[in-house]
């Protein structure tokens, strides 16, 4: 029996510092399709992608929009969405196939960070518990989904932010998420750029506000704000 084909879809926007490492990582895997969907990079992202001879598409910026475009062009039975600043264990692809054969039609990998500190280890553990108890998978965990189920669910919402959270909320109406043992390792750059606890606080606040009905566009403005604290005026 032929094994399921996996299409790896990577949304990019000015990712020259990271995309090469991910494509080199994926280049070790046989029998997968790699699709990079760029949202208008002005750096060397596309040049690096072409050097690795992967399928490069261009589309409007926005992770949800870019990933949907990649999914439309994908020829695999299973879609696997990766952020450009992540790398995965080689076992991940067989783990995904095994999970799907066992009835888990969508889910994610086991998350680790590039820095193994107490703070980041606790964040990673919390992410695993979130999947286990709430079936909530985030993009940096490497979301996989059967293509037909992805299409039936309507794909990712056309949000500028939190498209992964909204996707999880939709998908768990169909089935609880599965979490494979294979590891995905993601960069700590967002924490290092904006401060560990400040970034964590903002992440939790915007998720809580999203559940209260605040639009993703306004929440993106809050998340990207450079001032200290969170201003309620940004919600108006």
VENHUDA-V623720 format. One record per pair of residues at least 6 apart in sequence whose C-alpha atoms are under 7 Angstrom apart, sorted by sequence separation. I is the first residue (numbers start at 1). J is the second residue. D is the distance in Angstrom with one decimal. If there is no record, write none. Layout:
i & j & d
I & J & D
I & J & D
This chain:
i & j & d
60 & 66 & 6.8
130 & 136 & 6.0
131 & 137 & 5.9
137 & 143 & 6.8
157 & 163 & 5.9
210 & 216 & 7.0
59 & 66 & 6.2
113 & 120 & 6.5
156 & 163 & 6.1
71 & 79 & 7.0
191 & 199 & 5.7
222 & 230 & 6.7
157 & 167 & 7.0
156 & 167 & 5.6
112 & 124 & 5.7
222 & 234 & 6.5
111 & 124 & 5.7
206 & 219 & 5.9
218 & 234 & 6.9
218 & 235 & 6.1
110 & 128 & 6.7
35 & 54 & 6.5
36 & 55 & 6.2
37 & 56 & 5.9
38 & 57 & 6.1
39 & 58 & 6.1
34 & 54 & 6.0
35 & 55 & 4.9
36 & 56 & 4.8
37 & 57 & 4.7
38 & 58 & 4.8
39 & 59 & 5.3
34 & 55 & 6.4
35 & 56 & 6.0
36 & 57 & 6.1
37 & 58 & 5.6
38 & 59 & 6.2
39 & 60 & 5.3
40 & 61 & 6.5
202 & 223 & 6.2
37 & 59 & 6.8
39 & 61 & 4.0
39 & 62 & 6.8
7 & 32 & 5.9
8 & 33 & 5.9
9 & 34 & 6.2
10 & 35 & 6.3
11 & 36 & 6.0
12 & 37 & 6.1
13 & 38 & 5.9
139 & 164 & 5.7
5 & 31 & 6.8
6 & 32 & 5.2
7 & 33 & 4.5
8 & 34 & 4.8
9 & 35 & 4.9
10 & 36 & 4.8
11 & 37 & 4.8
12 & 38 & 4.7
13 & 39 & 5.4
19 & 45 & 6.9
138 & 164 & 5.3
5 & 32 & 6.2
6 & 33 & 6.3
7 & 34 & 5.9
8 & 35 & 6.0
9 & 36 & 5.9
10 & 37 & 6.1
11 & 38 & 5.8
12 & 39 & 6.1
13 & 40 & 6.2
14 & 41 & 4.6
16 & 43 & 6.5
39 & 66 & 6.9
138 & 165 & 6.2
13 & 41 & 4.8
14 & 42 & 6.3
16 & 44 & 5.4
20 & 48 & 6.3
137 & 165 & 6.9
14 & 43 & 5.5
16 & 45 & 4.5
23 & 52 & 6.9
37 & 66 & 5.7
108 & 137 & 6.4
136 & 165 & 6.8
15 & 45 & 5.6
107 & 137 & 6.9
111 & 141 & 5.5
14 & 45 & 5.9
110 & 141 & 6.7
137 & 168 & 6.0
109 & 141 & 5.5
136 & 168 & 5.3
37 & 70 & 6.2
108 & 141 & 5.7
109 & 142 & 5.7
135 & 168 & 7.0
108 & 142 & 5.3
35 & 70 & 6.4
108 & 143 & 4.5
107 & 143 & 5.7
108 & 144 & 5.8
107 & 144 & 5.5
135 & 172 & 6.4
106 & 144 & 5.4
107 & 145 & 6.6
106 & 145 & 4.1
105 & 145 & 5.8
106 & 146 & 6.4
105 & 146 & 5.6
135 & 176 & 5.6
135 & 177 & 4.9
142 & 184 & 7.0
141 & 184 & 6.5
131 & 177 & 6.8
140 & 186 & 6.5
11 & 63 & 5.9
162 & 216 & 6.5
11 & 66 & 5.8
161 & 216 & 5.4
11 & 67 & 6.1
83 & 139 & 6.8
160 & 216 & 6.5
161 & 217 & 6.7
82 & 139 & 6.9
83 & 140 & 6.1
159 & 216 & 6.4
160 & 217 & 6.1
9 & 67 & 6.5
161 & 220 & 5.9
82 & 142 & 5.1
9 & 70 & 5.9
29 & 90 & 6.9
81 & 142 & 5.6
22 & 84 & 6.5
25 & 87 & 6.5
80 & 142 & 6.8
81 & 143 & 5.3
80 & 143 & 5.8
81 & 144 & 6.2
22 & 86 & 6.4
80 & 144 & 4.3
19 & 84 & 5.2
22 & 87 & 5.4
79 & 144 & 5.5
80 & 145 & 6.6
18 & 84 & 6.1
19 & 85 & 6.6
78 & 144 & 6.9
79 & 145 & 5.3
7 & 74 & 6.0
18 & 85 & 5.1
78 & 145 & 5.8
79 & 146 & 6.1
7 & 75 & 6.8
78 & 146 & 4.4
79 & 147 & 5.8
7 & 76 & 4.9
15 & 84 & 6.7
77 & 146 & 6.1
78 & 147 & 5.3
110 & 179 & 6.5
6 & 76 & 5.0
77 & 147 & 5.5
107 & 177 & 4.5
108 & 178 & 6.5
109 & 179 & 5.5
110 & 180 & 6.3
5 & 76 & 4.7
6 & 77 & 6.2
7 & 78 & 6.2
8 & 79 & 6.2
9 & 80 & 6.1
10 & 81 & 6.0
106 & 177 & 5.7
107 & 178 & 4.4
108 & 179 & 5.0
109 & 180 & 5.1
110 & 181 & 5.7
112 & 183 & 6.8
114 & 185 & 6.1
5 & 77 & 5.4
6 & 78 & 4.8
7 & 79 & 5.0
8 & 80 & 4.7
9 & 81 & 4.8
10 & 82 & 5.2
11 & 83 & 6.6
12 & 84 & 6.4
106 & 178 & 6.3
107 & 179 & 5.5
108 & 180 & 6.4
109 & 181 & 6.5
110 & 182 & 6.0
111 & 183 & 5.9
112 & 184 & 6.1
113 & 185 & 5.0
114 & 186 & 6.0
4 & 77 & 6.0
5 & 78 & 6.3
6 & 79 & 5.9
7 & 80 & 6.0
8 & 81 & 5.9
9 & 82 & 6.2
10 & 83 & 5.9
104 & 177 & 6.9
109 & 182 & 5.9
110 & 183 & 4.8
111 & 184 & 5.2
112 & 185 & 4.7
113 & 186 & 5.0
114 & 187 & 5.5
115 & 188 & 7.0
6 & 80 & 6.8
8 & 82 & 7.0
10 & 84 & 6.3
104 & 178 & 5.6
109 & 183 & 5.8
110 & 184 & 6.0
111 & 185 & 6.1
112 & 186 & 6.5
113 & 187 & 6.0
114 & 188 & 6.4
109 & 184 & 6.0
113 & 188 & 6.4
99 & 180 & 7.0
96 & 180 & 6.7
95 & 180 & 6.0
68 & 155 & 6.2
95 & 182 & 6.5
68 & 156 & 6.4
92 & 182 & 4.6
91 & 182 & 5.9
92 & 183 & 6.8
64 & 156 & 5.2
4 & 97 & 6.7
64 & 157 & 6.1
65 & 158 & 5.7
89 & 182 & 6.2
64 & 158 & 5.5
89 & 183 & 5.6
64 & 159 & 6.3
88 & 183 & 5.9
89 & 184 & 6.5
88 & 184 & 4.4
87 & 184 & 5.8
88 & 185 & 6.2
62 & 160 & 5.5
86 & 184 & 6.7
87 & 185 & 5.4
64 & 163 & 5.8
86 & 185 & 5.5
87 & 186 & 6.6
86 & 186 & 4.2
85 & 186 & 5.9
86 & 187 & 6.3
85 & 187 & 5.7
